[in-house]
Amino acid sequence: MSDEDRSSKTEQPTEKKIRDTVEKGNLPVSREAPILASLLAAMAFFTFQVREGAAHLLLALKSTMENPLQWELATGADAIHVLGMFAVEIGRFVMPALLLFIGGGVVASVLQNPPQVNFERIVPKASNVSPSSGFRRIFGLKGLTEFGKAMFKFIAIGVVVGSILMSGFPTMMKTMYADPVLMPELILQMAMKLLSGVSIATILLVAADIGLSRLHWKRDLMMSKQEIKDEAKQMDGDPMVKARQRQIARERVRRRMMSNVPKATLVIANPTHYAIALRYVREEGGAPVVLAKGTDLLALKIREIAEANDVPVIEDKLLARSMYDHVEIDQMIPPQFFKAVAEIIYYLYTRSGTKMGVATA
């Protein structure tokens, strides 16, 4: 990307841009995190497994070497059998380390980003073999960042290893004149010190690398004002987006209708196919207002809520069917239905013996 293109990208990425980028598998990843996981896995192996595993391996080799006559090596099959036994013992020693390394690498990757399957990442791209793209990768900002990380690792590891070796040099000289049996323990202690020092330096590097990788990822997603306009036009013209918006709008209207049914004065229904909830309160003025309407399952739900809240349900097939096509939610009923609805309200008034139109919650 040229400097001119970069300077025009001054806007934060939209949610759609971020979502599309994530779906393509382009996520911020620290390459140093798996290295740190490997170092920690090595420390765990040396701390909890190497002594016991090495002792078991040496015991197996010792029993074999001290009694060579117990093994027959007359044929090639005999030799393969003996080598197989050695391989099993060595595998028992090496397998925990291998599992720790694999597990550490997997955990380091999963903690950074959730796992996903994306085949687009392995599709060959011309930019990957383009000399100009390679030149920009090497001498661009990312290339300089990678060079800086490499120099930090080289210097940090050099300082840590040099410091530990210098501090342990007197002990190593004394061990040369001591019992050779003590040498493995000394080597293990030195290895643990080296791993601990390198791990501490790598933790600092990983923390900085995670922050830089996410910073570079966000910077690469920056958009120009024209890109935001083009995306908005694309979103507005996308049939799937429009359908989803209409579905969300219908769901909101449906939820609002259902919450308003308990406030209704009456429900006019065509037993199972149509239901219209009306509210009439004399003090509010005007004609009855439509709080909810629906057909089939929605009509049954309106009736169910009305009956649960003691709202009268009047069955009038012709009126319900006729009103359904001419009334709108939150609107007063049209004048042609005034007389029919007024008769129903009067009927409810005379049947209940109470004053209709008292405001309710």
N, C-alpha and C positions, 0 to 999 in steps of 0.2 A: 504494500500500500504506500503510495507516494505521500510526501509531506503535505501536498495540497489537499489530497483526499482526507488525510488525517485531520487537518485543521478545520475542515467543514463539518466534521462529526463532533458537534458540541452538545448534543442532547442525550439525556440518559436513555438507555434501551427500554422499550416498551415490554409489557408482560408477554405479549405474543412473540417478540423477538427472543426473549430469554427462554420461553417455553419451546420454541422451535429449535433453538440451539441445544437445549438439554436433550430433546428427543433425538437429535442427530448424534448424540454421544460426545459433543464438544463440551467438556466440563473442566474446571480448573483442577489440576492434579500436580502434586508435589512429587518429583522423582526422588527426592531425598528421603521421603517417609519410609519406603520399603527398605532402604539401606539401614535406617535407624532400627526398623523392625528386625532385620537380620542381625544387627549387633546385639540387640536385647535378647534375641533367641540364642545367640552364641553364649551370652552371659548366663542365661538360664541353663543351658546344656552343661557348661563348665561347673556351675554351682551345684546342680542337683543330680547330674547323671554321670559326669566323666569319671569321677572316682570309682563309683560302684561298677560302672560299665567296663572301665579299664581293668579293674581287679578281676572281674568275671572273665574277660577276654584273656588276660594273662594266665589265669588258672587253667583255662581250656587249652591254651597253647603249651603251657608247661606240662600238663598231663600227656599231651601228644608227643612232645619232644623227648620227655624222659623215658617213654616206653615206645620207641619206634617199631619194635618187633611185633607189637599187637596189631599192626596194619599190614595187610597183604597188598603188595604192589606188583603182582605178577602180570597183570593185564592193564590195558588202558582204562577199562571200566573201574578197576580198583583205584586207580589214580583219580579218576573223576569223582568217585565216591568220597575220597579223602578231601579233595579240593572243595566239594560241595559242603562238607561239614565245616571246613574253615570259612566258607562263604556265609553259612548260616550264623556262625558266631560273630563274624565281622558285621553282618547285617543287623544283628541284635544291638551291636554297639553304635552303629551309624544311624539306624532308623529313627531313634528319638530326635537326633539332631536334624535329620531331613524333615521330619514332621513339624518340628519347631520352626524351621526356616520357611516352609510352605505356609504354615498357619500364620506366622508373623507377616508375611507378604500379603496374604489375603485380608487379614485384619486391617493392615495399613491402608489398603485400597478401599475397603468397605467403609472405614471410618471417614474417609475423605468424601466419598460420593456413594450413593446407593447403587448396587450392581444393576446393569441392564444389558440386554442383548441388542446390538446394533451392527448390522452388516455393512452399513454405509461407510464405516471407518476403514474397512479393508478393501474398498473398491479402489482400483488404481486411478491416480490423478496425475495429469500432466504437470501440475505445479510441483509435484514431489521430485521430479527429475529435471525441472527447469533450472538452468545455470543461474539465471537472474534471481529466481526465488531462493535458490540455495545461497547466493551471495548475500541477499537481504537477511536470511536466517542467521548467517554466520556473523555478519558485521552489523546487524541491526541491534535494537535494544535487547531482544531476547538473547541474541548471541553474546552480547556484552555481559548480560546477567549470568548466563551459564559460565562464561569465563571467570567472572568474579566468584561464583560459587566454587569452581574448581580450584582457584587460587586459595580461597579460604580453607578448603579441605586440605590442600597440600600443606599450607603453613600450619594449620591447627594440628594436624596429625604429626607433622614434623616436630613441633614444639612439645606435644604430649609425649611422643615416643622418646625424644631426646631427654626430657626431664625425668621420665620414669627410669630410663636406662642409666642416667647419671646418678640418680638417687640409689638405685639398686646395684651399682657397680661394686661397692665394697662387699656387699653380701655375696655377690657372684664370685668374687675373688676368694672369699673365705670358703665357699662351697667346693672350690677346686681341690682343697686339701681335706675336705670332710668326706664322710661316707657317701659313695655314689647313690645309695638308696634315697638320699634326700634330694637329689637333683630333680626328679619328676615333680615333687611338691613345689620346689622353687620355681620351676618353669610354669606350673599352673598358676601360682600366685602372681608371677610377672605377667602372664597372659590376662589374668583377671584385671590387674591394674591398667594394662594397656587398653583393654576393652572398655573399662569404666571411663577412662579419660577421653577416649575417642567418642564414646556414647554421649558424654556431656557436651562435647563440642558439636556433635551432630544434632543434638536436641536444639541448640541455638540456631544451627543452620536450617533445620526443618521448620522451626517456628517462623523464621524470616522467609523461607521459600514458600510456605503455605500462603503467607500474606502477599508476597510478590506475585505468585501464580494467580491468585484471585484478583489482584489489582490489574494485572495484564489482561486477564480474561474479561473483566468488566470494561477495560479500556478498548479492547477489540470489538466489543458489542456496541460501543457508542454509535449513535445514529445522527444523520444530518436532518435538518428540518424537512427537506424534500422527501427523504425516506419515510419519515413519520406521516407526512401527508399521503404518500402513495400507499402506505400500509392501511391508513384509515379508509381510503377509497376502496381498497381491496376488501377490507372487512365489511364495509357497508354493502358491497355488491355480492358478497358470498351468500348463496342460498342457504347453506347449512347454518351460517351465523344468524341469518334472519329467522330461520325456522326455530333455532334455539331461543332467540329472543322472544318470539311469539309464544313459545311453550312456557318460558319463564313468566311472561305477562299473564298467560291464562292461569298458571298455578297461583300467582299472587291474587288475582281476582277471585279464584275459587276459595282460597283460604280466607279472604276478607268476607266473602259472602257467607261462608259457614259460621264465621264469628259473629255476623250480624243477625242470623236467624233467631237467636233467643230474644232479640229486641223487637221482633215482628209482632204485629197485632193479629194477623191471621195468615194462613197459607191456603191458597186456592190450588187444588190438585186435580189431575186427571189420573185416577187411582195410582197408576204405576209409571206413567210415561212423562207427565209434566207436573211441575210444582213451581209456584210463584209465591214468594214471601212478601207481604205488604205491611207497611207500618203507617198507621193513621193516629195522630195525636192532635186533638182539636186545638190545643194551646200552641202548637207549632205552626198552625195555619196551612192553607193549601190543600191539595188533593193527596190521597195516599201515595206513598213513595215505595218503589220497588227496592227491596233489600237484597233479594237473591232470586235466581231462577235457574232451572235446570231440567234436563230430560233423563229418563232411564235411571241409571245408578245414582246420578247426581240428584235427581228428583227424589229418589228413595232416601238419600242421605238428608236432604232438606226436611222431609217429613219426619225422619227419625229424630233429628235434633229438635224440631218443633214439638213433637209429642213429649220428648224428654223434658222440655221446658214449659209444658202446659200451654203452648200456643195453639189455638183452635185450627183444625185442618178441615176445610170445606171442600167436598168433592163436587166439582162441576166440570164435566168433560168438555163441553163446548166452550165455556168461558176460558178455561185454562188453556186449551189449544189455541183459541183466538188471541188471547192476551200475550202468549209467549212470543209470537212473531212481531208484536207491536210495542213491547215495553223494553226499556233499557235499565240497567242497574243504576241505582242512585238517582233515577229520574222519576218524576210524577207520572202516573198513568195517563194515557191520552183521554180526551173528553168523551170519546165514544163509550168508554167503560165506566164513566162516573155513576150512571144509574144502576148498573148491575152490581157494582162493588158497594154502592151505598145501601142497596137492599140487603146485601150479605151482612154489612156492618150493623144495620138496624136489627136484623134477625139475631145476631149475636148479642146485641144489647138487650133485646127483649127476653132472650133465652136465659142470659146470665143474671138479669135483674140488677146489673151494676152499670155504672156510667162508663161507656167506651171512650177511649181517647185520653186516658190518664197517662201521663208520661212515665215511662219505665226506663230502667238502666240499660 
